[in-house]
């Protein structure tokens, strides 16, 4: 199961890159990747990018404090604590001259405005979670597994943290889609 899951993740990551990284002169393409320490340590995004564009310049940076900032509500535009942490983490990434930045964690889009303000308007920000969801929907459609319903249905959420923590933040992440049972899973077993 883990091997198959790795292949699906790799496919989605490749879709993120193919659909969102603009076709440019590869000699000039400089991609930044930010994510949790585990994501950056895995090298998964960088590996997919290098398979597609061997000569691309990649700058990867773990930003572990972004998750607790989001989960504790420090997402308001201009929050001085969040701006300080963004500047500390992204100084070297910005200085590397990136033109594209992949937000490699589902929490990071909630900081997208402040991250974008810091790295500058010339840098394209890629919300990997959004593109992955779109790729998943396309894959399900290709397999004729979409229900076709536009209303109704139920939602169930699976989290690796405690369900109470998720319940406190679900409106922030899910908006109109909030609500439904939340179940903790042992992510290590997948």
N, C-alpha and C positions, 0 to 999 in steps of 0.2 A: 504493500500500500504506500509506504513512504517513497519508493522509487517512482511510482505513478504520480504521486503528488508533486514530487520534484519536477517531473516532466511537464505537468500542467502549469506549475509556477513559472518554469522557464519559458513556456509558450506565452503566458500572459505578460511576462516581463518583456519578451521580444516584441509583443504587440504594442506595449506601452512605448517602446523605443521607436518602432517603425512608424506608428501613427502620429506620434507627437514630436519627434525630433525632426525638424525641417531638413529637407534635402539641401545640403550646402557643400561647399568645398571641404572635403574631409581633412585636408591639411590644416584648415583653420578651425575646425570644430573642437570646442573645449567644453566638456560636460562635467558638471558637478553632481555629486550624489550625496544626499544627506539621509541619515536614517538612525535607527537605534544602534547601539554598539554591536548587537548580534547580527543585524542586517549588514552593516559595513564589514564586520569581521568575516562574514560568509563570502563576501566578494561576488554574490550572485548577479547583481546588476552590472557590475564591471565586466564580468565574464561574458554576459550576453552582449554587451556593447562591443567588447573587443572581438567577439566572434563575427559581428556584423561589420565593424569598422576597425581593423587592426591598428591603424595609425592614429586613432583618436587620442586626445589628451584627456585623462580622467583625473579629477580631484575628488576624493571621497572623504567624508568627515562624519564621525559619529556625533550625534547631538542628543545625548541621553536626558538632559534636563528639559527638553521640549515636551516630553510626555507628561511629567508631573506638572509643568506649567499649565498645559491644556486641561489636565484632569482636575486641577485646583482652580480653574476659572480665570487664569491670567491671559485671556485671549482678546481683551478689548484693545482696539487699535490705539497705539501710543502708550501702552502700559510700560512704565519705566523699567520695571524688573525684567519683563520679557524682552524689551529692546536691548537692555544690557547683555542678556544671555545670548541673544541673536548676534549681536556685534562680536561678542567674545568667540563664539563658535565659528562664525562665518567670515571673520576677517581674512583668514588665509585662503578661503575658498574664493572670495571676491577678488583678492589680490592675484589669484592665479589667472584671471582674465576669462572666466567661463562665459559662455553665451547661452547655456542651457543648464537648468538646475532641476534635478529629479527629486521630488519630495517623496522619499522612500518609506514613509510611515503614514498610517491612516490618521494619526493625530495632527500631522504637520500642516495640512490644508487649513486648519483653523487658525494658523499663524501666517497664512499665505500673504496677506496684505503687508504685514510688518516685515516678513522675509523679503518680499518684492521691493519694498521701499529701501531696504538695506542693500540688496545686491544691485539694484538699479533697473530702470525700465528696459534696458537693452538685453536683459537676461530673460529668456523664456522659462517660466516655471511650469513643471509638469506634475500634476496631481496623479500619482501612480494608482491610487485607490480608485479614482473615478474612471480612469482608462481601463483598469483591470475589470471593474464592474461592467463596463461597456463591452469588453472583450468576452467576458463570461456570458453576457446576454447574447452576443453574436454566436458564440459556440453552441449555446443551448438552442438557438434558432436553427443553426445549421443541422443539428441533430434532431430537429423537430420535437424538442422537449419543452418548449414554452407553452404555458397554458392558454395564452391568448386573451386571458381576462385582463380587464383594465380596472376592475373594482372588486372589492371583496378579498377573500383569502385571509390567511393568518401569517403572522410573523413569529418566528422563534429565534432567539439570539443565543449564541454560544460564545462564552468569554473564557479567557485564561486567568483572569483575576476574579475577585469575589463578585458575585452578582449584585450585591449592594452597591459597590463602587460604580458599576455600570448603570444601575437604576438612577443614581444621583446625576449622571452626566448624559443620559440618553437623549434628552431634548437638544442638548448642545450638538451632538453628533447626528441625530436622526431626524430632528424636526418633526414634520408631519407623520413620519413613519415610526415614531416612538410608541412603545406599548407592546405587550406580548411577553410570554414567559422567557426568563433568562436562566441559562443553565451553565454551570462551570464545567469545563472540560480539562483534561490533562493533556496539554498540547504535545507533551513529549511522546505520547502514545500514537501520534499520527505521523 
